[in-house]
Structures are given as C-alpha cells and as structure tokens.
Amino acid sequence: MNVLLRCLCLLVVLATWLRGQEEPSFYDRMWAYPKLYTNPKGSFLREFSLIGRYELQNYQVDSHEGNASGWENRRIRYGIRTQFAGNIQFSAQINADADQGLLYERLWSLILTWKPSDLFSVSLGKIRPRWSQEWAKSSYELLTFERSLLVDTARPFYLPGVAIDGKKGRWDWNVGIYGGDWDRELGSFNVGALYVASLRYDLTQQTGLDRANVRLDYMQDDGRRGKTGKGPWDTNIALSADLKDGPLGLMTEVLMLTGNVDTTWGLTFMPSYDLTSKVQLVLHLHAARSDAAVIRDSRRYEREVSTLPQRGMGRHYEFAYLGLNYRIYGDRLKLMTGIEYAHMDGVRGTEVFSGWTGLSGIRFNF
C-alpha cells in the first residue's frame, strides 16, 4: 500500500506540472466529483459527499543523539458528509493505517449537527473540542507539518460529547462537555469529563486588516484521574491572535497549563508571507518552560532517533522552523518543505535532544 500511495502522489505532482498554468477550472471540476448528490430543496436528503485526505512526508533527522530518516503516511482518512432537511448535518471519518495495511484503523470522527441558523448550532458525537488556535485548525489548513509541541501534548483528542456554538455581532463562542476516555471507537465517560469553553472577538473592522481576531480558550478536567483523552494538566488556557493583511499573516498563542503536574508555559509565534498567489513562506517559533520535567519530546521525529530514551522528558524546549509551501489548489492540494531545529533540556540542564530535521511532503484533501 505504501508504494501505491507514493506513486499516486508522484502522478498528482506530474499531472500538475504538465498542466502548467492551465485554467484553474480543471481543479474545480476534479474536486466537484466527490459531491455525489445535491438538491437544495430536497424534502429529506439535500447533499451527499465523499470526503478524505492523504498526507505523505519524508523526514531526515541529524542530532547530537543520533540520526534517523524515513517516510511516513502521516494521515489517511476517508468518510462522508451529508446535509438533510431541517438544518441537520452529519459527517463521519475513518482513519486508515497504510503501514499496517489497515483500511479501518479507528473511527476518527462521528458528528451530528443541528444548525438552524449561522448564529447557533448544536453538535453531538465524537467531536474535536474547540481549544487552541493551532489545534482548532484542520491538518490540511496548517502552514507547517506539525503543530507546536506543547499544543500537541496538551490538546484534547476527538472525544464523545456535546458542543454548542453561537455568534452575536463580532463575538462567537463555544461550550462543550466531553468524555475523558479516548479509544479507537466512540470513547466514553468512564473516567470523568472535560469542560471546554472558547470565546473569540473579530477585530477586522476596527483594525482595517483582512483578518483580525483574538481568542481565549479554556479546558478544565473534572479531577478524576486516568483520562486518556488529553495531556496531564487539569487546567489548560490558551490566548491567541490571528492576523492577515495582504500577503502578510501572523498567528501568536500563549499557553498556561497547570494542575496535577507542574505549571507549564508555552509561546508560539508564526508569521507567514505569500510570495505569490501559490508560494508561501512560513516561520514557526515555539518555546515551552516548566519547573519539572513534564514536557515530552516530539513524536515527529525526535523519537525516531534510536539512542533517545523511550519517553524523553524535559523542562525547557525551544523550536524554530522555516518552510516553503506551494499551493497547487489552495489547501486542498499543496507541496511542503522545511527545516527545523529543536532543543530540549531535562533536569539539571542535561540535554535530552538537540538537532535539525529536514521535512518534505504533500497534502491532499477533498
């Protein structure tokens, strides 16, 4: 399956190169095929679409602790999205694992939404809790290969729960309650619950920018131990800003994680610049600090170095990434490449990891 998927990626890139600057309607037609049925006035079913994504990436790690390299089928997901009369939407996605040859590895999401207007909606199922500006973005929207380490460590998984979204004027908000026990199917409330609240304010009109918003996210553990659906902290707070003006973009986020284990702080600074309508330059800076060794090393791809301990933990972490994205068809089909540097110190200043990683890959979704 690995060879087949990589050949498919090469064919996509080759077809794009052969088409040169041909009209973008070609891609519009291709991406319209997964929409199998549409009838805005249907008495029951109004839309039925296939959805999916494939992300392939290559890594080359060169560190003080050793080297590693390889390919990863980063994400393979497929599913359906439907709309029904009565403002009801339903979607489901399955995660596949090409390395294990599994077409069904886990149920990724299962969401039923009632949306009577653009100002209010209620969702039920296995949902992504709305926490952190970075985590809230779908993987195909990310400007970098991976999210910031502390976001990836603290964020909640897709969990069983109920969420309510609302909007009034320039404000929009979200509240939800979720089961704390993640598993490969629906998950459960066997080890208690998580409570999540999010508030965002749109500053676009006041600033005159193309996009400007500030956002505060709060996630609280109910105190029962043994949760598998999130990081080890009880209280996770994220304050962020997302700005865009012409070709220049900026996302910043401050994290405070506390309770159960030592308080940990994180800072992310991510400017971007559109060199052309298709080529984008991205800088990603991230730092994390704690008084104890509660920050875990990055699964991608520091843990691929065989000489590292199985669970490398540190107190201080610094990260810098510089990348270039070529958006063949927006975020639906793009090529990515970049280089990153990461350094982590453990207790008494001992080095856990220090090294460089080169990355390249393709992201495709419909």
N, C-alpha and C positions, 0 to 999 in steps of 0.2 A: 504493500500500500504506500510506503514511503516513497519508493521510486516513482510510482504512478502520480502521486501528488506533486512531486518536484518537477516532473515532466510537464504536468498541466500548467504549473507556474511559468515555466520557460516558454510554453506555447503562448500563454497570455501576453508575456512581455514581447515575444517575437511578433505577434499579431499587431500589437500596439505600435511597434517600431515600423512595421511595413505600411501601416496606415498613415504614418507621418502626421500631417496637420489636417487630415480629413475632417469633415464636419462632425461636431460633437453629437449630432442626432444618431449616429451609429451606436454610441453607448446608451443613449436614451432608449433606443429600440431593444438593445440587448437586455437592459435592466428592467424592461417592461414585461419580459416573458414570464418571470416568476409570479406576476399578478394573474392568476388563472381565471378569476371571475370578479366582475364588478357590476353593480346595479344600485346606484344611489337611492332608488325609490323602491327597492325590494321589500316585500312585506315581512320577510324573515332574514335571509342571508343577503348582505349587501356587498361584501368583499371577502375574497379568499386568496391568500398569497402564500407562497413558499418563501421562507427566509433562511439565511445561512451565512456563515463566514469561514474563511480559511486564512490562517496566518502562519507563514513559514519564516524562520530566521536562523541565521548562522552566527556563531559566536567564536571568538578567539581570545582566550584569557592569558595574560602574561603578568605574573605577580611574584612577589618575594617568596610566597609559599608554594609556588609551582605553576604549571601551565595546564590549560585544557582547551579543547576545541571540539566543535561538532555542529550538527544540525538539530533543530527541534521543530516539530509540528506544534507550534505554540497554542493554537486554538483551532478546533474543528467543531462547528456547531451547525445544526440544521433543525428546522421546525416549521411551524405555520403561524400565520397571523390572520385573524378574521374580524369582521365587523358585522354586527347584527342590528336589526331594527330595535328601537328603544334605547339607542345610545350605549349599546353594550359591545365591548371589545374583548377578544380572547386571543392569547398567544401562548405558545409552548415551544421550548427549545431543548434539544438533546445534545449532550456533549459526547463526542466520539474520541477514541484514542488510537491513532494510526500506529503508534509504536507497539501497542499490544494487539493490534488488529481487531479492535472492538468498534463496531458501528454504534453500539449503545454502551457508554461508559458510566453515565449518570444523567439524571434529569436535571437540566440546568435551571430552567425557569418554567413556571406554570401560573399564568396571571389572568384573572377575570376582572374587568374594569367596567364600572358604570360611570359614564361621563355625560351627564345631562346638559352641560354647557362647558365652555372654555374656562369658566371660573371655578368649577368644582368637579371632583371625581373621587370615587372610592374604589380601591383595588384590594383583591383578596387572592391569596395563593402563595406560591414560592417566589418571593419578590426581592429585589435589590433594595435594601434600606437606603434612604437618601442621607448620606453622611459624607462630608468632604467633597470639595470641588473636583479634586482629581478622581476620587473613587466613583463619583456620580457619572463621569463620562464613560461611555461605552468604549471598549478597547479599540474599535476602528476609528474613533474620534481622537485618540491620544496622539500627541505630537511626538512622543518618544516611544521606545519599545516597551518600557516598563514604567509603572508608577513609582513615586518616591518610596523608599524603603519603609519609613515609619507609617505611611498611609497603607501600604500593603500589609504591614504587620498588624495594625490596629483595626483595619476596616472589617465590617461585618460581611459574612458570606450572603449568598441568596438564601433566605430563610422563610419558613412559613409564617404568615402574618397578615395583618390588615393595615392599610395605609390610606390616609385621606389627604388630598391635595386641594388647595384653594388659592384664589387670586383676587385681590382687590386693589384697584389703582396700580401703583408701582410696586406694591408688595405681593409676594407669593410665599406660600407656606406649605409645610408638610408635617404631619404627625403620624406615627405608626407604632404598633406593638408587634413584636416578633418572637418566635420561639428561639431559645438559645442553643438548641441541639441540632447541629447540622448533620445531614447524612446524604447519601447518594440519591435518595428518593425525595420525599417531601420535607423531612426533618420533623422535629417535634418540640413540645414544651416540657419535656421530661425533666430538664434541669433549669427550669425557670424561663424568664423572659428578658428581652431587651426593649427599652423605650427610646424612641428616636424622634427628635423634633428639628425642623430646619426652617429658617427664615431668610428670605432674600429681598433686597431692595434694588430696584432698577434706577440707576443714575444717568442713563443715556441722555435724557432731555436736559438735565441740569449741566452736564459736562460738555455736551455737543460732540461726544465721541460716537463712533459707530456702534460700540457696545460698551457698557459700563455697569457692573453690578457688584455689590458687596453681599456677603452671605455668612451666616452663623449657623453651625450645625452642632447638635448636642446628642450624645448617645449615653444611656445610663443602664448599667447592669442592675438587676433586682437583688443581687447579693448572693444568690445560690451558686455554689461552685460546680465545676465540671462542665462548663459550657464549651462547646466545640465550634461555635459559630462566629467567633471574634478573637481579638487579641486578649492578653492577660489583664488589662486595666479595667477598672469598674466604670470610670467616667472619662469619656473621650469628647473633647471640644475642638472644633475646627473653625477658624475665622479666615475668610479668603476674599480676594478681589479678582475679578476677571475683566480685563480691558482690551479694547480693539479700536484702533484709529488708522484707517487706511491699511497700509501693509504691515504696520507695527502692532504686535499683540503682547500682552503681559498677564500672567497668572501668578499670584502670590498666595501663600497659605501659611498660617501659623497653627501648630497643633499643641494642645496640652492634654496629656494622658496621665491620669492619676487614679489611685485606689488599688488595693490588693497587692500591687508591686510598686517600686519606687516611681515617683513622678518623672515623666519624660517629656521633653520639649522638642519640637521639630519646626524647621523653617524651610519653605520651598520658594524658589524664585525662578520663574520660567518665562523669559522673553522670547519672542519669535518675530521673524521678519520675512515677508513674502517678496522674494527677489523677482519673481514673475508670477503670473496667474497660476502656474503649476509648481514652481520650485520654492521651497520654504526652508529657511534656516532657523534652527532651534538651539537654544542654550538652556540647560536644566541644572540648577544648583540646589543641593539639598544638604541639610545638616541636622543631626539629632544628638541630644545630650541627656544623660541621666546620671544619678549618683551611684547607681549599681549596674551590674552587667545584665540588663534586661532587654537590650536591643539585639535582635538576632540577625546574623549575616544574611545576605541576599541569596535567595534560592537560584536566581538567574543573574550571573552564573558563577558566583563565588564558590558555591558548594560543589561545583564540578571539579574543583582542584582536589585531588585525592589526598593530599597531605593535610588538609584542613580537618579539624575535629568535626564529628558528625553534627554537632549542634554548637557552632561558633557563636558566642555571646560577647557583647561589648558594651561599653559605657558611652563612647564617643564615636560618631560616624560622620564622615564628610564624603560628598559625592559631587562630581561635575561631569556633564555630558554635553557634547557638541554634535549636532546631527543635521542631516540634509534630507528632506522629503521631496519626492517627485510625485505629484498628484495627477495620475493619468486621468482619473474620472472622480475628482474630489476625494473624499474619504472612502469612497466605495471601492476604489482600486488605486493603490499607491505603492511606490517603492521607497524603502527607507534605508539609510545607512548612518552610522555614527560611531563615535569613540567616547569611552567614559573612563573616569578614574575614580576609584573608591578606596577609602582608608578607614579602618576600624581599630580602635584601641580597647583593650579589656581592662581588667583590674590592675592597679598599679602601673598603668601606662603601657602594659605589654601589648605588642602588636598582634591583632587577630588576623587582619588581612590588609594588604596594600598592593594595588596593581591596576593594570589597564585592561580594558576589554573592547575589542572591535566588534561591531554588530552590523549585519545587513539582512534585509528581508523584504517580503512582500505581504501586503494586507489586501484582502478581497472580501467584500460582503455584499449581499443583496437582500 
